[in-house]
Amino acid sequence: MTTTDRNPGSAGGDRASGPSHGGPDDEYTPAQLAAMDRTELDRLGARYDGVEVLHVEPGPVPGSALEKQATRQVTMWFALAGVFAVAFLVVYAGSGWFLPDWEWEVGAAPWSALFTPLLGLAMGLSLLCIGIGLVQYVKKLLPHETAVQDKHDGSHFDRVTTGATLMSGLDKSGLPRRKLLLGTIGGMGVAFGAMLIAPLGGLIKNPNTGNPLGTTSWAEGVRLLRDDGTPIRPGDQQPGSLETVFPAVAGGNFQADAATMLIRLRPEQQLSEEPREGQSDFSYGDYVAYSKICTHAGCPVGLYEQETGRILCPCHQSQFLVTQGAKPVFGPATRPLPQLPITVDDEGYFVARSDYIEAVGPTYWNRERI
């Protein structure tokens, strides 16, 4: 397509003389360059740039059935790219809002299992449609030209003719007159950009919202359940035994910070028990409950020597004395295991009186502030 434009500004020339670089600047004045249209400047710049055009295959005739068909195809691909980008945003932002909440867990619900694959599928299809649309646009709507160009230093002449070449390329692309395609590309760009930016929200979101490092699912009235989901009554355990229990909440037995050791003390241990200050009423009879998460590196402390009353961590050999508030007596751990206050409900089953009053697991830099 050839566009004739005598407007000096749009053609790339100007009426003010720039710095002299010799060569074409000596042959063509700014007024002469401004008087030429884009096509003339494009061809003139190509000649002085040492460009040799080997082959030219024009694009479809403007307004022809072939051009309209190609435009519809390209528009369709770009529109689909925008649709899939919007689908990505809907899945990403809608989860937990107007769509089911997503949470990774073993044996997750169908939505949780499909959440990540749906995000990947939507983004992948959006990128694929953009790629296909670009290929179709270049192959079916743009003129094809094969040329060879030598490299050389630039000048005012080069700036003028290069500007004309770029504007001429825009005209040849047909975008200014293909309003639907141009609008589709704009909408696709907005949706695609939003899709790329949306995951960054997870990087700026405060991970400590709701105090997840300082709280667990234990709360007043929450029953203590075995791994098989059965509740526990006083008398279900033998003196000196340990039972791992979890909160009676959805997914409680899969929560890493909720695992708790329910220990029934031996008679002589109960007599020598020395609870930590302010925690004398945390036990129930001869039962005590301590976090199963080591305060050194977060390993599960599941080994219990009932004769010595020591709870052992198998990772780094920390030992905690159950009769002295589970304080560390050996190994690298420096903080006692948090104790869960327990009692029984109206049906005689063990329940928590509250959550742990201190952070569970390894000591971390802001533990004292949560």
URQUIWO-V992758 format. One record per pair of residues at least 24 apart in sequence whose C-alpha atoms are under 6 Angstrom apart, sorted by sequence separation. I is the first residue (numbers start at 1). J is the second residue. D is the distance in Angstrom with one decimal. If there is no record, write none. Layout:
# URQUIWO-V992758
I/J/D
I/J/D
This chain:
# URQUIWO-V992758
223/247/6.0
240/264/5.5
263/287/5.6
223/248/5.3
239/264/5.1
240/265/5.1
263/288/5.4
8/34/4.7
11/37/5.8
222/248/5.9
239/265/5.5
240/266/5.1
262/288/5.9
11/38/5.1
239/266/4.9
262/289/4.4
261/289/5.4
218/247/5.9
261/290/5.2
260/290/5.7
6/37/5.5
88/119/5.5
142/173/5.7
260/291/4.5
261/292/5.7
5/37/5.2
260/292/4.9
4/37/5.5
259/292/5.6
88/122/5.3
296/333/4.5
84/122/5.2
295/333/6.0
85/126/5.7
84/126/5.1
81/126/4.2
291/337/5.8
291/338/5.6
81/129/5.0
290/338/5.8
81/130/5.8
274/323/5.9
275/324/5.6
276/325/5.2
290/339/4.4
273/323/4.4
274/324/4.7
275/325/4.9
289/339/5.8
290/340/5.7
289/340/5.4
77/129/5.3
78/130/5.9
78/133/5.8
77/133/5.0
74/133/5.1
282/341/4.0
283/342/6.0
284/343/5.7
282/342/6.0
74/137/5.9
298/361/5.2
298/362/5.5
297/362/5.3
240/306/5.1
295/361/4.7
296/362/5.0
294/361/5.7
295/362/4.1
293/361/5.1
59/141/5.6
59/142/5.2
59/143/4.2
58/143/4.4
57/143/5.7
57/144/4.9
56/144/5.8
56/145/4.5
55/145/5.6
55/146/5.1
54/146/5.4
53/146/5.9
54/147/5.3
53/147/4.2
52/147/5.3
52/148/5.2
51/148/5.4
51/149/4.2
50/149/5.5
50/150/5.5
79/184/5.9
86/191/5.9
75/181/5.3
82/188/4.2
85/191/5.5
89/195/6.0
85/192/5.3
82/191/5.6
85/195/5.7
45/161/5.1
233/349/4.6
232/349/5.6
233/350/5.8
232/350/5.9
42/161/5.9
41/161/5.4
42/164/5.9
42/165/4.9
38/164/5.2
224/350/5.7
223/350/5.8
224/351/5.5
223/351/4.0
222/351/5.2
221/351/5.3
222/352/5.4
221/352/5.6
25/157/5.8
220/352/5.4
220/353/4.4
21/155/6.0
220/354/4.3
219/354/4.3
219/355/4.6
218/355/4.6
214/359/4.7
13/160/5.5
12/160/5.2
12/163/5.4
12/164/5.1
11/164/5.5
214/370/6.0
1/172/5.7
